Amino acid sequence: MFIMKGMIETEQKIIQIGSSQGVTLSKKDLARLGAKKGDMLKLKVELANGQDRHQKLLREYDAFVGKYGQTLKNLADK
């Protein structure tokens, strides 16, 4: 789980809720968000599986190296 002020990132399993299906957020996560009953949430949802996470990590790594690669190389050469 990833947490920043005003944001949480978590993986949840889709569960049966009455005749619908959905996901829940824990009381602890909502408290970290500062959210309470009646608040509106902005959600970004994507299907999580091993391959998707791996590809996302590779994209983030490539973006990081693209942005900071030369700086890291300069630091390593000192």
C-alpha positions, 0 to 999 in steps of 0.5 A, a space after each residue: 500500500 502506498 500512502 501520501 497526504 490526501 491519497 492512498 493506493 491499495 489493492 482490493 478484491 472485488 466482493 459480493 455486496 448484496 446483488 452487486 459487486 464492489 470493493 471496500 476501503 478500510 477504516 484505517 485507510 479512510 482515516 489516513 485520507 481524512 475521509 468520512 461518510 458523505 465525502 466524495 472520493 476521486 478514484 482511479 481504478 485499474 486491474 491489478 495482476 502480476 504482469 500489469 504491476 511489473 510493466 508499471 514498475 518498468 515504465 516508472 523505472 524508465 521514467 526515473 532513469 530518463 529524468 535522473 539518470 545523468 544526475 545519478 551517474 554524476 554522483 556515482 562518479 564523484 
